[in-house]
């Protein structure tokens, strides 16, 4: 697919069939950046972990178009899918089917989540052997939990880690908020040990780059900026309204329910005609007691996000639970929307978007800011004016492309 003299091998232990999730969008951005830097991209999948609880998997077409070669040992490719020939995967699938029957019968069951879970030694070695079959300038583990594979590599290569989330921090934040989670809970010491062989790091969050791993040279770390999609023409007029955009994941679900419970009533008390529109699948996860919140419209999935953009629409990010970077903030800005956010939603941008977003640190302040913007067209337009162009410039990943090229030049002889 690519006539390139440099090769980048990416080590993956999850399925890549979705692109609407944060890690799917960031992986697409990373692969596009690698291709722009002139790399041939090779993906080596974990033979067991990457299947999770299903014996079949696929790669999203947009990701597949950016990958030159897929190596997935222990599989047969048929019908656009990869099928595992491992008995252990089929046993897992059988257990999942039993759990699904139990769930439909009203019983509470929980499937085993393989996200961030360490792989067994045999699988680590199998991935290393697969990676070593072909020389690679860069070999990068996607997520720190894949880092142990780097320890086993035999051929000369420059070793890196693509850090979507710092996993020990993710678990700690879930616990602090009292939220249940089903992924593997690691410690800082364990996660640091996983990545001890890495020569460089690509971070999806600018603030996490500052502390993970500790005391690592900043010259061999880089921030991969989120690249929100380009949008078409935006509405120039419309009634002032509030918009929450998001998919169904814990951070979005917590933020929306918190807004409806703790902030929206304050706004309605002072401005009874205020309107809230919820776009995306996150609307499906609203708590039952909040489903009939006044003046709220659930739009579901929207084909053209431009339809909810423009300076009259105030994008909100009342984020209380986050690791990585809040892509929705960048999407709001690219949609020409004034934005109100909690400080946590901005951490992942490392200060790059300072001055472009209204920050409020508590429910009352958040409500006050929204009410002020609902009633001030001039201020909304000032925040919106030129936001897409400035966001596009700030979130350019040319620095990352240059970084990967530089790291490849340091490959051992």
C-alpha positions in Angstrom: 0.0 0.0 0.0 2.9 2.4 0.8 6.2 2.6 -1.0 8.2 3.6 2.1 11.7 2.9 3.3 10.8 3.1 7.0 8.6 0.6 8.8 6.5 1.1 12.0 5.2 -1.9 13.7 2.3 -1.4 16.1 1.6 -4.0 18.8 -2.2 -4.2 19.6 -4.1 -6.2 22.2 -7.7 -5.1 21.4 -10.2 -5.2 18.6 -10.1 -2.3 16.1 -13.6 -2.5 14.8 -14.9 0.8 16.1 -13.7 4.3 15.3 -16.3 6.4 17.2 -14.7 5.8 20.5 -11.9 8.1 21.8 -9.2 5.5 21.4 -10.4 4.6 18.0 -10.3 8.2 16.9 -6.8 8.7 18.4 -5.5 5.6 16.7 -6.7 6.8 13.3 -5.0 10.2 14.0 -1.8 8.4 15.0 -1.8 6.1 11.9 -2.5 9.1 9.6 0.4 10.9 11.2 2.7 7.9 10.7 1.7 7.7 7.1 2.3 11.4 6.6 5.8 10.9 8.0 6.5 8.2 5.3 6.2 5.0 7.3 5.0 1.7 6.2 2.6 0.6 8.9 2.4 -3.0 10.1 0.0 -4.1 12.9 0.7 -7.2 15.1 -2.3 -8.3 17.1 -2.2 -10.3 20.3 -3.4 -13.8 19.3 -5.7 -14.2 22.3 -6.3 -10.9 24.1 -7.3 -9.0 21.0 -10.4 -11.2 20.6 -11.7 -10.5 24.1 -14.8 -12.7 24.5 -15.6 -13.2 20.8 -13.9 -15.6 18.4 -14.2 -13.2 15.5 -13.0 -9.7 14.9 -12.7 -7.1 12.2 -10.7 -4.0 11.5 -12.7 -0.8 10.7 -12.3 0.1 7.0 -10.9 3.6 7.8 -8.2 2.0 10.0 -7.6 -0.8 7.5 -6.9 1.7 4.7 -4.0 3.1 6.8 -2.4 -0.3 7.6 -0.1 -1.9 5.1 0.1 -5.3 6.7 -1.8 -7.2 9.5 -0.2 -10.0 11.4 -2.6 -12.0 13.5 -1.3 -15.4 14.3 -3.7 -18.2 15.1 -6.5 -16.8 12.9 -8.2 -17.5 9.6 -9.4 -14.5 7.5 -12.8 -15.1 5.9 -15.8 -12.9 5.1 -14.0 -9.7 6.0 -13.3 -11.0 9.5 -10.5 -12.7 11.4 -11.6 -15.9 13.1 -9.6 -17.4 16.0 -8.6 -21.1 15.8 -7.7 -21.1 19.5 -9.9 -23.4 21.6 -9.5 -21.0 24.6 -11.2 -18.2 22.6 -14.1 -20.4 21.7 -14.5 -21.5 25.3 -14.6 -17.8 26.3 -17.3 -17.2 23.7 -19.3 -20.1 25.1 -19.1 -18.6 28.6 -20.2 -15.2 27.2 -23.3 -16.8 25.5 -24.2 -18.4 28.9 -23.8 -15.0 30.6 -26.0 -13.3 27.9 -28.8 -15.9 28.5 -28.5 -15.2 32.3 -28.6 -11.4 31.7 -31.7 -11.7 29.6 -33.3 -13.8 32.3 -32.8 -10.8 34.7 -29.7 -12.0 36.5 -26.8 -9.7 37.1 -23.6 -10.9 35.3 -20.4 -9.3 34.4 -18.2 -10.3 31.5 -14.5 -10.4 31.9 -12.9 -7.3 30.4 -9.5 -7.7 28.9 -8.8 -4.0 28.5 -5.4 -3.2 30.1 -5.1 -6.7 31.5 -1.5 -8.1 31.4 -1.0 -10.9 28.8 0.3 -14.3 29.8 4.0 -14.9 29.1 3.3 -17.2 26.2 1.2 -14.6 24.4 3.8 -11.9 25.1 6.5 -14.1 23.5 4.3 -15.0 20.6 3.7 -11.3 19.8 7.5 -10.6 20.0 8.2 -13.4 17.6 5.6 -12.1 15.2 7.1 -8.6 15.4 10.6 -9.9 14.9 9.8 -11.6 11.6 10.3 -8.4 9.8 12.8 -5.6 10.5 11.2 -2.4 11.8 12.6 1.0 12.5 10.0 1.7 15.2 8.1 -0.9 17.3 5.3 0.7 19.3 3.1 -0.8 22.0 -0.4 0.5 21.9 -1.2 1.0 25.6 1.3 0.4 28.4 -0.1 -3.1 29.1 1.5 -4.2 25.8 4.9 -2.9 26.9 6.2 -6.3 28.1 6.4 -7.4 24.5 9.1 -4.8 24.0 11.3 -6.6 26.5 11.2 -9.7 24.3 12.2 -8.2 21.0 15.4 -9.6 19.5 15.9 -7.5 16.3 17.3 -4.0 16.5 14.4 -1.5 16.6 13.5 1.7 18.4 10.9 0.9 21.0 8.0 3.1 21.9 4.6 3.2 23.7 1.5 5.0 22.5 -0.2 6.1 25.7 -4.0 6.6 25.2 -4.5 6.7 29.0 -2.3 6.2 32.0 -4.1 3.2 33.3 -3.3 3.5 37.0 -4.6 7.0 37.0 -7.8 5.9 35.2 -8.6 3.4 37.9 -7.9 5.9 40.6 -10.3 8.4 39.2 -13.0 5.8 38.9 -12.6 4.9 42.5 -12.5 8.6 43.6 -15.9 9.0 41.9 -17.3 5.8 43.4 -17.9 4.4 39.9 -17.9 0.7 39.2 -15.4 -0.5 36.6 -14.7 -3.9 35.1 -11.2 -3.3 33.6 -8.0 -4.5 35.2 -6.8 -2.3 38.1 -3.0 -1.7 38.0 -0.7 0.3 40.2 1.7 3.0 39.2 4.7 0.7 40.0 3.3 -2.1 37.8 2.5 0.2 34.9 6.0 1.8 35.0 7.5 -1.7 35.0 5.5 -2.6 31.9 7.2 0.2 29.9 10.7 0.0 31.2 12.2 -1.0 27.8 10.7 2.0 26.0 12.9 4.5 24.3 10.2 7.0 23.6 6.5 7.8 24.3 3.6 9.2 22.2 0.9 10.6 24.6 -2.7 11.3 23.7 -2.9 13.7 26.7 -0.5 16.6 27.2 -0.9 16.7 31.0 -0.2 12.9 31.4 3.0 13.4 29.5 4.2 15.5 32.4 4.2 12.6 34.9 4.3 9.3 33.1 6.6 7.7 33.2 8.3 9.6 36.0 11.7 11.2 35.3 11.7 10.3 31.6 13.5 12.6 29.2 11.0 15.1 27.7 13.1 15.0 24.4 11.8 11.5 23.8 8.1 12.3 24.5 5.5 14.0 22.3 1.9 14.9 22.5 -0.4 13.6 19.7 -3.1 16.2 19.3 -6.7 15.2 18.7 -7.7 16.0 15.2 -11.5 16.6 15.1 -13.2 16.2 11.7 -13.5 19.1 9.2 -17.1 20.3 9.0 -19.1 21.9 6.3 -21.0 25.2 6.4 -22.3 26.1 9.8 -25.6 27.8 10.7 -25.3 31.5 11.0 -28.5 32.1 12.9 -30.5 30.3 15.4 -32.1 30.5 18.9 -29.5 30.4 21.6 -29.4 26.8 23.1 -27.2 24.5 25.1 -25.7 21.3 23.4 -24.1 18.2 24.9 -22.4 16.0 22.4 -21.0 12.5 23.3 -20.9 8.8 22.9 -21.7 6.3 25.7 -18.7 6.0 27.9 -18.3 6.5 31.7 -17.0 10.0 31.5 -19.7 11.3 29.2 -22.5 9.5 31.1 -21.3 10.9 34.4 -21.0 14.4 33.0 -24.4 14.5 31.4 -26.2 13.1 34.4 -24.3 15.5 36.7 -25.4 18.4 34.4 -29.0 17.4 34.4 -29.1 16.8 38.2 -26.9 19.7 39.5 -26.7 22.4 36.8 -29.7 22.4 34.5 -32.2 23.0 37.4 -30.2 26.2 38.3 -30.4 27.4 34.7 -34.1 26.7 34.4 -34.9 28.4 37.6 -33.4 31.7 36.3 -34.2 31.2 32.6 -37.2 28.9 32.2 -37.1 29.1 28.4 -33.5 27.6 28.1 -33.2 24.7 25.7 -30.9 21.7 26.0 -30.1 19.3 23.1 -28.3 16.1 23.6 -26.6 14.6 20.6 -25.0 11.2 20.3 -25.6 7.8 22.0 -24.9 9.2 25.4 -28.6 10.2 25.6 -29.4 6.5 25.9 -27.6 6.3 29.3 -29.4 9.1 31.1 -30.6 8.0 34.5 -34.3 7.1 34.6 -35.1 9.9 37.0 -33.6 12.4 34.7 -35.0 11.2 31.4 -37.9 13.7 31.4 -35.8 16.7 32.4 -37.6 19.9 31.2 -36.7 21.5 27.9 -34.4 18.7 26.9 -34.4 17.1 23.4 -32.6 13.8 22.7 -31.3 13.9 19.2 -29.6 10.6 19.1 -26.9 10.0 16.5 -26.6 12.8 14.0 -25.4 12.3 10.5 -24.3 16.0 10.0 -23.0 17.6 13.2 -23.0 20.9 11.3 -26.7 21.0 12.0 -26.1 21.5 15.7 -23.1 23.9 15.4 -22.8 27.7 15.1 -22.4 30.5 17.5 -25.9 30.2 18.9 -25.2 26.7 20.2 -23.2 26.6 23.5 -21.2 23.4 23.8 -20.7 22.1 27.3 -18.2 19.8 28.9 -19.0 19.4 32.6 -16.4 16.6 32.9 -15.7 15.2 36.3 -14.2 11.9 35.2 -11.5 11.9 32.6 -8.2 10.5 31.5 -6.6 11.4 28.2 -8.0 14.3 26.3 -11.7 15.5 25.9 -12.1 15.4 22.2 -15.6 16.9 22.4 -14.1 20.3 23.4 -12.1 20.3 20.1 -15.2 19.2 18.2 -17.3 22.0 19.7 -14.6 24.5 18.6 -14.5 23.1 15.1 -18.2 23.5 15.0 -17.9 27.2 15.7 -19.5 26.9 19.1 -18.8 28.9 22.3 -17.7 26.3 24.9 -18.1 26.1 28.7 -16.1 23.4 30.5 -14.9 22.2 33.8 -11.1 22.5 34.3 -10.7 18.7 34.1 -12.0 18.7 30.5 -9.1 21.0 29.5 -6.3 19.2 31.3 -5.4 16.9 28.4 -4.8 19.9 26.1 -1.9 21.2 28.3 -3.0 24.8 28.1 -3.0 25.0 24.3 -6.6 26.0 24.1 -6.5 28.6 26.9 -8.5 31.7 26.2 -10.7 29.8 23.7 -13.0 28.2 26.2 -15.0 29.5 29.2 -13.9 27.7 32.3 -16.2 27.2 35.3 -15.1 25.1 38.3 -18.4 24.5 40.1 -22.1 23.9 39.3 -23.2 27.5 40.2 -20.4 29.0 38.2 -21.1 26.7 35.2 -24.8 27.7 35.3 -24.0 31.4 35.6 -21.7 31.2 32.6 -24.2 29.5 30.4 -27.0 32.0 31.4 -24.6 34.8 30.6 -23.9 33.4 27.1 -27.5 32.5 26.4 -28.3 36.2 26.8 -25.3 37.8 25.1 -25.1 37.2 21.3 -22.1 39.4 20.9 -20.0 37.4 23.4 -21.1 34.1 21.8 -20.0 35.4 18.4 -16.7 36.6 19.8 -15.9 33.2 21.2 -17.0 31.5 18.0 -15.3 33.8 15.5 -12.3 32.1 14.0 -12.4 29.2 16.4 -12.2 26.4 13.8 -9.2 27.9 12.1 -7.3 28.5 15.4 -8.2 25.0 16.6 -6.9 23.5 13.4 -3.6 25.3 13.7 -3.1 24.5 17.4 -3.9 20.8 16.9 -1.5 20.2 14.0 0.5 17.0 14.3 3.5 18.0 12.2 5.6 17.9 15.4 4.6 14.3 15.9 5.5 13.3 12.3 8.9 14.9 12.7 9.3 13.2 16.1 8.7 9.8 14.7 11.2 10.4 11.9 13.8 11.5 14.4 13.2 8.5 16.7 13.6 6.2 13.7 17.0 7.7 12.9 18.1 6.5 16.3 17.5 2.9 15.6 20.4 0.7 16.8 22.6 -0.7 14.1 
